[in-house]
Amino acid sequence: MSKQRRQLKEIGYPRRRILRSALRTFIRAAITTLADIKVEGRENLPEDGPLLVVANHFSFIDPVALIHATPWPLEFIGGANRPHAPAWTKLLPAIWGYLPVYRGTTSLDTLRASERILSQKGVLGIFPEAGSWAAVLRPPRPGAAFLAARTEAQILPVGLINLTQVFPRLSKGRRAHVTVRIGEPFGPVSTTGRGRERRRQLDVISQRIMERIADLLPPEKRGVYAEDPTIREAAQEVAEYPWGDEPDYKD
């Protein structure tokens, strides 16, 4: 058994407490220096888990905004291989620690570790779109709905607004106005069917998750979930998952 697999099988919540506390202090100082950031809806934050925090994913620094805006020692699910991410964006996840998902595989060890964290009243952050290749909301992968149904954890939707402008604005000597909008938690959710019927039910849950996130975003950012048909049509150009289902990892 590899070291990574062993760590996932033995994972507890919370972990890396001292390190993450220090990182949180650094993150809050850094992000408030780099951007004019406002957090709305803090009254919607549950006291503890089990909780799935779901958010749109337009920027490489979205996890940083979630860490800044929430009080818990968040665990994250993220792509193990991110070939298009700038090298510097890989440093913080490596230090903070996250649960790796390999595209095109079921990543069973990570799914089981996620369930283990939620069973310990943990808080797990996940970006249902599974990538930040566009700046409008796109259809999700099934992972968030699957975990929500398996664990019956509450789901907390979050809208992350204008993080894509942080570094372009800084290059011009300005700070971007960033908003983290926290919605009301909902759930738990569950499925009762099997096979195709279960997948249909998971698709319904996924739709609910994305609609809750969309409600927290400006209309022009809601992509395929916008009420405006022109916005929905334009979003179709970036809606398809760009990496397909080809595995990027072989054990």
N, C-alpha and C positions, 0 to 999 in steps of 0.2 A: 504494500500500500504506500502511495506517495505521501510526502510530508503534507502537501496541500489537502489531500483527501482525509488524512488523519485529523488535521485541524478542523475540517468541516464536520466530521463525525463527532468531534468532541466539543463543538462550539457552545459557548455559554453567553448569556446576556445579563448585564452589559459586559463588555470587554475593553481592554486598553484604556481604562478609566483615566489614569493620570495623563497619558499621552493625549487623549482626545480632549480632555479639559484644557490642556495647554494650547492645543490646536484651535479649539473653539475661540479662545481669547484672541489668538492671532488673527483668525478669520474675521471676527467681528471688527477688530481694529482695521484690518486691511480693506474690507469691503466698504466700510463707512468712509474710508479715506478715498477710495477709488470711485465711489458712486454715491449719489444722493438716494439712499434706499429707504423706502417706507414699507412697513409691514402692516397689513390690514387684516382684521378678523382674528386677532389673538384670543378673543373670547371664545372662539370655536375649538381651541386646543383641548383635547381630553387630558385628564391628569396622567394617565398611563395607558399601556397597551392591554391586550394585543391590538396593534394598529398598523394598517398599511397606509403610508403617505404616498399619494399618487400625484404626479405633476406633469405638465407639458415639458418637452425637452427640445429647446431651440438653441441652447448654448452649452459649451464645454464646462462653464462654471455654474451651471444650475445646482449641482449638489452643494456648492459653497453657500448659495442663497438659502437653501433649505436648512443647512446647519446653523446659519445665522438667525433664521427666523423661528426656530423651534427649540424647545428646552431639553429634549431628550438626547441620549447618546445614540444617535441614529445608526442603524446598519443600512447598507445600500446593496442592491443587486446591480451589477454593471457588466458590461462586455469585457471578457478576459483579454481579447485582442481588439485594439482600436487603432488600426493602421492609419486612419485619416486624422486622428487627434494630434495636435501639436505636442511635442515631446514634454514641454513644461507642464502640461495639464495632467500628465500621468504620475507626477511626483506626489501630489497630495493624496490621491486615492491609495497609492502604495503605502503611504505613512499611516493614513487613517484606517485603512483596511476595508475590504468590501468582499462581497460574495460573487465570485466570477461566473459568468454564463458564457458558454461557447456556442456561437451561432451554428444552427443546423443540427444541434444535439438536444437531448432532453435535459442535460446537466442535472442528473438525478441527485448527485451529492449536494449541489447548491439548493435544489428544491427542498430536500430533506433538512438541510441546515436552516433554511428559511422557516420551515414549519417548526423546527426546534426553537428558534428564536421567538417566534410568535407564541409558542406554548409556554414561554417563560415571561409572558406579558411584555414582550419586546416591541420595539417600534422599527418598522422596516420601510425604507424609502425605495420606490421603484418608479421608473419612467416607462409607462406602458408602450410608448412608441418605439422604444428600444433603439434609439439613435437620434442624433441631432443634425440631420442632413438638410433641414429646411426650417423656415421661420414661421410656419403656420401649422395648425394642428392636423395630425394625420391619423389614420387608423392604427389601432394598437395590435401588438402581438398578444397571444392569449395568456401570458404568464401571470399578470396581475389578477385577472379574473379567476384563474385556476387556483392561485394561492388564497384569494379571498374566500372562495367556495370551500376549499379544503380545510381552512382553519377557522372560518366564521369570525375572523377579525373585523373590527370596524374599519371603514375606509374614509380617509381624510383627503379631499381634493384640494389641490393648491394650484393657483395660476401664477406663473413667473413671467413678468412683463418687462421687456426692454433690456434684458441682460446682454443681448447681442450687440448693444450699442456702447457697452462699457469701454472696450478698448479702442474702437473707432473714435469715440469722443475724447478719450484721454490723449490720443495722438494729436488732437487739435487743442489740447490744453483745457478741456472742459470735462465736467463730470456728468454722466448720464443720470437721468431720473428713472430709477428702478422701483418697481412695486412687486411685493410678494403678497398675494391675496389668498387668504386662507378661508376655505368654504366650510360649510357645516358637515360634520361626519355623518355617514349613513351606513346602513347594514346592521347586523351581519347579513350576508347573502349565502345561498346554498343551491345545490343542484340535486335533482332527484332521478334523472334519467341515466341511461347508459349509451355508449356509442355515439351515433349521430345526434340523438336527442340531447345527450349531455353536452355535446359540442354546441348545439343550438342554444342551450341555456347559458353556456359560458359566453357565447357571442352577445346574448342579451345583457349579461352582466357587464361585459366589456363596453357595450354601447352606453350603458348607464354611467360607467366611470368616465368615459370621454365626454359625455354631455355635461357632467358635473364640472369637469375641468374647463370645458368650453364656456360655461356660464361665467367663469371667473376671468376670462380674457376679453380684450377689446374685440368688437365684432369683426374687424378686418383680420384678426389673428386666429379665428375659430376654424379656418380651413374647411375640411369636409363636413364639419358640424355647424357651419354658419347657416343662418336663416336665408341670407342673400344667395340666390342661385348663381350669381356671377362669381362670388367668392368661392363657392363650392366647386364650380367648374374649373376655375383657375387652380385650385388646390389639387385637383386630380393629377396635375403634371408631376407633383412630388409625393403623391399619396402612396405609391407602391414601395414596399420594403426593398431597398436597393441591393441587399446582399443575398436575396433568395434564401434557400434552405441548404446550401452547400456547407457541410461541416468545416469549421476552421480549426478543429482539434481532433486528434485521434489518440486514444489511450493505448 
